[in-house]
């Protein structure tokens, strides 16, 4: 991630860079709040009911990032196409892996397996 951020800031410090970075920062603030509560111990477990929604938020972030990159490619924005392809290629494995995790952990089939 650090290398991608450096490339984007070095070659394209434009307004098109703001939305994905702001969305990523927002998700990370929520994610680290969750990790903070989890690290505080078992007394705080009752406040961690929203892990499922955090994963859904991360999936939404990756989907929006893909859509942002795709629209920049389709509309031929001022953003260099190679960076759009890099960003969308970077998002695809995350979308797949987080989607797989969500399906295995939170879908009806997965929830029924854990009941027994």
N, C-alpha and C positions, 0 to 999 in steps of 0.2 A: 504494500500500500504506500509506503514511504516513497518508493521510486516513482510510482505513478503520480503521486501528488507533486513531486519535484518536477517531473516532465511537464505536467499541466501548467504549473506556475511559471516555469522557465519559458515555454513556448506559446502558451495561450492564456495569459492573465486577462480573461474577458468576463463579461457578465454571464456567459453561458456556463462558466465554471461554478458560479455561486450556488445554483439550486442543488446539484448533487452533493456538494460539500456541506451545505446547510442541512440538508436532509440527513446525511450521514452523521453530522455532529449531534443533531436532535436525537437520533436513535441511540447513539453512544451515551448520551447523558442518561437516558432512561435505562439503558443496559447496565451501566456502571452503578446506578442507584440500586438496581436489583442485586448486583454482585455485592455491594456494600451491605445490604440487609442480610444477604446469605452468609457473609463472612462474620456477622455479629453473633452468630450462634443460634442454637435451637429456640431460644426465647422469641426470635423474630420469624420463625417458620410460618406462623399464621399470616404474616404479611406478604408471603411469597406466592400467593394464589394466582398471580397474574403472569407467570412464566409463559404459559400458552400464548397469551396475547402479545408478549414481547417477541416471541418467535414469529407470530403473524405480522407484527410490525416490521420485523427484519425482512420477511418475504415481500411485504409491500414496498419496502425501500428498494430491494433489488429489482422488482417488477417496474417500479417508476424509473429507476436508473436505466433499465433496458429501453423503456419507452422514450426516455429523454434522448438517449443515444440514437435510437432508430429515427426519431423525428428530425434530429439534426442531420442525419445522413440523407433521409428522404427529401427534406426541404433545402438541402445544400446550404446550411448555415455557414457563418463565417468561421466556424470551428473547423480545424483541420480534420478531414475524414479519417485519417489514420488514427487519430486520438479517439474518435467516436468508436471505431472498430476495436481499438484496444480496450476501451471502457466497457463496451458491451460484451466482448470476449471475457473480460475479467469478471463480469457479473454472472454470466451463465453458470459456471460451476457452483457459485454460492447459492443461486436460485435453486439449482438441482439438489444440492446437499441439504440446505435448510428445508426445502420442500419434502425431501425424503424423510428427514428427521421429524418434521411436523406430522407427516402421514403415519409414520411408525409409532409415534408417541401419543398423538391426540385424536386420530380418527376413531370412528365408532368401533371398527374392528380391533384396533389397538387397545381401546379402553375396555372392551369386552374380554380380551385376553388377560388383562391385569385384574379382573374381578375375581377370577378363580384361584 
